[in-house]
Amino acid sequence: MFVWDALQDLTLIILIVCAVVSIGVGIATEGWPNGTYDGVGIVLSIFLVVTVTAVSDYKQSLQFRDLDKEKKKIFVQVTRDGKRQKISIYDIVVGDVVHLSTGDQVPADGIFISGYFLLIDESSLSGESEPVNVDKEKPFLLSGTKVQDGQGKMLVTTVGMRTEWGKLMETINEGGDDETPLQVKLNGVATVIGKIGLAFAILTFVVLTIRFVIEKVHKGEFASWSTDDAMKLLDFFAVAVTIIVVAVPEGLPLAVTLSLAFAMKKLMNEKALVRHLSACETMGSASCICTDKTGTLTTNRMVVTKTWICEKAVQIKGNENVEELKACTPEGVQNILLQAIFQNTSAEVVKDKDGKDTILGTPTESALLEFGCLLGADFDAYAQRREYKILKVEPFNSVRKKMSVLVGLPDGRVRAFCKGASEIILKTCDKIIDCNGEVVDLPEEQANNVFSIINDFASEALRTLCLAFKDINEMHEEANIPDSGYTLIALVGIKDPVRPGVKEAVQTCIAAGITVRMVTGDNIHTAEAIARECGILTEDGVVIDGPKFGDLSSEEMKNIIPRIQVMARSLPLDKYKLVNNLRSMFGEVVAVTGDGTNDAPALREADIGLAMGIAGTEVAKENADVIILDDNFTTIVNVVKWGRSVYINIQKFVQFQLTVNVVALVINFFSACITGSAPLTAVQLLWVNLIMDTLGALALATEPPNDGLLKRPPVARGANFITKPMWRNIIGQSIYQLIILAILNFDGKRILRISGSDATEVLNTLIFNTFVFCQVFNEINSRDIEKINVFRGIFDSWIFLSIIFATVAFQVVIVEFLGTFASTVPLNWQFWVLSVLIGAVSIPIAVILKCIPVEKDTTSKQHHDGYDALPSGPELA
């Protein structure tokens, strides 16, 4: 299939026709096999071009297929064989009971068994934007829909292609990735260069034909035309078509795709799954990263390290401290605390295959359950979940910032439990358990006292949660979950340690000109402490509350946003506002991390949405451009590095290709005009085309990134893609090569004392050989656009070295052994040395060029993407 696609190129089809005509005319005039050499040479060259293109396209398609599989890999929690377990979406079978919670994707068709407030977004199937309530009256759940709120259990009835979603997918073929902004721009550049090449090709053919006709008139042979004359005209046409082949830089879009595919594969190994190709590019221009705290900057392995109960704070560092806590807490209070932990939870303690207890649930829930088990309670025995009847549940979400549950007690009474963000729960409490274990009123002064304890916990970088309860007098059926009148049981401080390497990664971002902002739902003091520990918060940085930020006027936002480094207690809407203003007011290229369902708007609004692979919900992943599989901030920095690498690699390739284009076009055109023949034949030009297009793209577009990439500022939105240093290098190298090749072409025989019957063939072979070696060394020069040392890190890129060696080896074979097809003759060793030396001189020439100061492009932050300022057609021409 890929070979067939490669053969659809119009210029290659024309060349195949030329080759067939050439073989036919050649056999008729020169006989077999001499008459076939020219045509077979072109056919062999086309075969080589098609093979290399098809193989490279095929390898890319395999990479994208692997990535596509990875994209669709989702894990869900099911109850199977009486045990709750985590399995892949591919392993679900009919009869599994699937546990659904906010942000999950429904993995199969099924029937609702039990749950609370289950709100399903069916827009992907029905197109209806209004979410649907699923309960016992409306029990049907469909694969591919999303859980917008609530939680529940579902019995799987249909899986795979038999689901409604599967039937729909059968009728739709999912298209590949759209072209990225850079590919679109480079396609435009390729078209302009192609048109210039076409003009040169037509001119070359016209000039050669006119010269040939004038010569025939001059010799008085205009009336008699032979098959030799037809062959000559066919040769002229083949050279003109080949000039088009060389001029059309089909390698430009190829280089982008190769570079992106290479970067995507490497990033996959570094725990980042790129869902949209363009994100790889855009990430290189990121000037601001808005990151979550939990799980991204911290490890997301949470543990209760401090608690405040019965007006006493206790450190929890193991069994000794637990005994101390038990000693100072009356038994009745312990009971109510354990009820609050075990009844009001969405997590579960299950036995694994080895019979050990494992906690399944979010890290915060798991930390609380672990704390409960540490107090000596057994989840099933203590919670007596069969005796206690769960009446209503309000699951946690990022707007409510709390979870509440209504429980029917064995004696017929009803009790509400509530836990969540400390200051929010504290506002709902009007009573507290005092030092004697008695329930007493909570006056304002005491509430302020508790508030200062919360702040003390938070300033130790602890995540604080309050647990509260309220006894209700109504009967089961009438009871509602109350919003006030609770009794505060305890305050717990949960430690979530900062990930190793985060501080260094933040410093790397700052050195790379990227501002890191922490946007978290945590308490302002916790956020501030963690931000200082990570190196995000500096002396002049601003820490702001989400609600306070939401109330600012646009003028106030304009003044404060550049200095905001931490936003605490933020709602998803606050995050969205911040991202929107950073982009619209300040022209920043913003990357945003998100894990919750409510982060979807911010992820969509950002230039690059980064979803968390472990903590992230399926809705967040669906709306993201990149999924950070290990939830680690250091991985985000790697994505930036690879993004910059893609951009720079394509710049290197464009510089290399434009130099070859200019030289090949100009030398063939002027030689045709002046001497009546082109020094580079069709087969030779096809080989050069292969070097500079496919092999050049492969060599330069797959260079691994170096740490120097993160020591320069990001590419601004309005920066020119072809920079002034690139133009300097292209023009300088082109002038050097043209002078050398012109001297060889027009006066080479005299200077090098080449004589004999094959003098013209020797000279043309030397010109071809020198031209190829100039490109080989220019490829090495293109490894760095601005730095003088182009050999740094060359041994880290085995693809680059392999292609350079393969090019040189094949050039030797073409010149020494394939002369019949390539119109070359074997050269003596002196001419080989001369070709290599002329090519090698381009390296000191590059050093001299790089010492010429050029004004750096002024960067503006006003354009939409980093590629708006590519040169237009006339400017490029």
Secondary structure, DSSP 8 states (H G I E B T S, - for coil): -HHHHHTT-HHHHHHHHHHHHHHHHHHHHH-TTGGGHHHHHHHHHHHHHHHHHHHHHHHHHHHHHHHHHHHT--EEEEEETTEEEEEEGGG--TT-EEEEETT-B--SEEEEEEEEEEEEE-HHHH---S-EE-SSSS-EE-TT-EEEEEEEEEEEEE-GGGSHHHHHHHH---------HHHHHHHHHHHHHHHHHHHHHHHHHHHHHHHHHHHHHHTT-TT---HHHHHHHHHHHHHHHHHHHHHS-THHHHHHHHHHHHHHHHHHHTTEEESSHHHHHHHTT--EEEE-STTTTB----EEEEEEETTEEEE--SHHHHHHHHHHS-HHHHHHHHHHHHHS-S-EEEE-TTS-EEEES-HHHHHHHHHHHHTT--HHHHHTTTTSEEEEEE---TTT-EEEEEEE-TTS-EEEEEEEEHHHHHHHEEEEE-TTS-EEE--HHHHHHHHHHHHHHHHTTEEEEEEEEEEE-S-GGG----SS-EEEEEEEEEE--B-TTHHHHHHHHHHTT-EEEEE-SS-HHHHHHHHHHHT---TT-EEEEHHHHHT--HHHHHHHGGGEEEEES--HHHHHHHHHHHHHHH---EEEEE-SGGGHHHHHHSSEEEEETTT--HHHHHH-SEEETT--HHHHHHHHHHHHHHHHHHHHHHHHHHHHHHHHHHHHHHHHHHHSS-SS-HHHHHHHHHIIIIIHHHHHHT----GGGGGS----TT--SS-HHHHHHHHHHHHHHHHHHHHHHHHHHHHTT--STTHHHHHHHHHHHHHHHHHHHHHHHTT-SS-S-TTTTGGG-HHHHHHHHHHHHHHHHHHHH-HHHHT-----HHHHHHHHHHHHTHHHHHHHHHHS--------S-SSSTTTT---HHHH-
